[in-house]
Amino acid sequence: DVGNTASCPWGPLLASRGYDHQFTCAAPQQQQPKQPQTRQADRREAQTPELWDERDGPYQQAQGYGVLPQWQGPEHCATEFCLFSNREAGEGIALITTARNAYLASNYVPSPTTGVEPTAYYEAEVPGKGRGLIANRTIRRGEIIMQRLPVLLIQMTPHVNLDPELREQLYQAAVDRLPEPTRARFMRQMGATVYDKVEKNSFRMFVDDSLHLGMFPDVSKFNHDCRPNVHYRINNLTHTAIAVRDIPRGEELTISYIYPLAPLSTRQTQLRDWDFTCTCAQCTLPATASAQSDARIRQIAALEDEIEAIMARPGAPGLRPAMGIRLIELHLEERLHAYLGPAYTRAAIIAAMFGDEARAREYAAEAALALEREVGPHAKDAKAMRRLADDVRGHWAWGLKVEGQRPL
Ligand SMILES: C[S@@+](CC[C@H](N)C(=O)[O-])C[C@H]1O[C@@H](n2cnc3c(N)ncnc32)[C@H](O)[C@@H]1O
């Protein structure tokens, strides 16, 4: 059920979890995110496989799963991890994974590869960031900029455990299986070796329950910004990048590699894993403005905690209409356009509880739009917010905090 999934707003090497045989990114919005790069933990968790065993066992086991005919592989098995490839799927795809995961992938029907017309943006040198993407026309809020399948998908266990030389051989073999134009675009990504490219450009995603790193050469052109104008989600193996506000011609298109609702020092610590010092506008604010931004981030966290605690108590004692309004203001003042869904949801419910029909309708409509962008068009929360916007007075929350109107 794709509708069960939520977006993972914290950047490349993103954290995600799978449902059934889907490829999903399913970290709940409200949940405190996992650190974006938990490589040390992954290294500890991963079992050390025997290295580079191409004898019968893994091949037979792999063949037992019977991936679809247009797939090539298993090849180059290193214990249970083998190379599987398909030149016809998407722009060509290579997997380094177990036979079971390859079987799941090969049976998967991907979303179409699509997005705005290629001339809507162009690639250019961005001072202090290397190459990046620039809007070539006004890109409207909600426009899908890119929707892509990975061209290389590598299970985390061999990525962290294989002998470096063998790993690079295996990765090179995988890249060689891609059609030439895709291979060329893959090789243009930042990084000296294939391993290095994976470290610098991959997105975390799950195939069933196993953590993988997905490579999307087009998507890897987005630079990071702590106040991004593009949000991405990964559902069912597909990476979707979508504009979160109107983006004027000439502005850089950016995503966030981390969970950015954190003060400057925390963001900088997180970004150290990527080996660069962030030069985005938010990280280079003058000291006073930067301190004000940190204070707003702390206010957002405190207000959300307060609302949660109040809502958990019968009668929601101490709830005030201003709380929802302030939550929205703080998000907008901080330019957190990629993270508005939960804030508008809370504000819409609070407005409905206090019988403020106009605000409840407006906030619920904004919440629905934001959640559709952030989580996906089938998001259950987005549907719930649409229902609230369509019929505020029929909603369970309507008038609950209006004295004499309804018992709580
Ligand atoms: C996924 S690549 C993005 C595309 C890259 N600029 C290029 O030329 O291929 C990530 C790398 O871009 C650079 N980068 C991205 N965002 C940045 C930022 N906000 N500040 C400084 N460097 C950044 C860093 O070198 C980072 O390792």
The ligand as an SDF file (V2000), in Angstrom:
LIG
                    3D

 27 29  0  0  0  0  0  0  0  0999 V2000
   25.3690   15.2300   -4.9100 C   0  0  0  0  0  0  0  0  0  0  0  0
   26.6840   16.3100   -5.2980 S   0  0  0  0  0  0  0  0  0  0  0  0
   25.8610   17.6990   -5.9590 C   0  0  0  0  0  0  0  0  0  0  0  0
   26.4030   18.0840   -7.3280 C   0  0  0  0  0  0  0  0  0  0  0  0
   27.8230   18.5950   -7.2820 C   0  0  0  0  0  0  0  0  0  0  0  0
   27.8690   20.0180   -6.9440 N   0  0  0  0  0  0  0  0  0  0  0  0
   28.5180   18.3610   -8.6020 C   0  0  0  0  0  0  0  0  0  0  0  0
   29.2300   19.2570   -9.0890 O   0  0  0  0  0  0  0  0  0  0  0  0
   28.3980   17.2470   -9.1200 O   0  0  0  0  0  0  0  0  0  0  0  0
   27.1550   16.7860   -3.6770 C   0  0  0  0  0  0  0  0  0  0  0  0
   28.3900   17.6650   -3.6000 C   0  0  0  0  0  0  0  0  0  0  0  0
   28.1150   18.9910   -4.0530 O   0  0  0  0  0  0  0  0  0  0  0  0
   28.7280   19.9720   -3.2050 C   0  0  0  0  0  0  0  0  0  0  0  0
   27.6740   20.7180   -2.4920 N   0  0  0  0  0  0  0  0  0  0  0  0
   26.3470   20.4440   -2.5140 C   0  0  0  0  0  0  0  0  0  0  0  0
   25.6540   21.3170   -1.7690 N   0  0  0  0  0  0  0  0  0  0  0  0
   26.5530   22.1720   -1.2400 C   0  0  0  0  0  0  0  0  0  0  0  0
   26.4270   23.2870   -0.3470 C   0  0  0  0  0  0  0  0  0  0  0  0
   25.2610   23.7050    0.1430 N   0  0  0  0  0  0  0  0  0  0  0  0
   27.5690   23.9420    0.0050 N   0  0  0  0  0  0  0  0  0  0  0  0
   28.7680   23.5420   -0.4850 C   0  0  0  0  0  0  0  0  0  0  0  0
   28.9430   22.4840   -1.3110 N   0  0  0  0  0  0  0  0  0  0  0  0
   27.8510   21.7960   -1.6950 C   0  0  0  0  0  0  0  0  0  0  0  0
   29.5800   19.1880   -2.2220 C   0  0  0  0  0  0  0  0  0  0  0  0
   30.8590   19.0650   -2.7710 O   0  0  0  0  0  0  0  0  0  0  0  0
   28.8910   17.8320   -2.1810 C   0  0  0  0  0  0  0  0  0  0  0  0
   29.7510   16.7810   -1.8150 O   0  0  0  0  0  0  0  0  0  0  0  0
  1  2  1  0
  2  3  1  0
  2 10  1  0
  3  4  1  0
  4  5  1  0
  5  6  1  0
  5  7  1  0
  7  8  2  0
  7  9  1  0
 10 11  1  0
 11 12  1  0
 11 26  1  0
 12 13  1  0
 13 14  1  0
 13 24  1  0
 14 15  1  0
 14 23  1  0
 15 16  2  0
 16 17  1  0
 17 18  1  0
 17 23  2  0
 18 19  1  0
 18 20  2  0
 20 21  1  0
 21 22  2  0
 22 23  1  0
 24 25  1  0
 24 26  1  0
 26 27  1  0
M  CHG  2   2   1   9  -1
M  END
$$$$
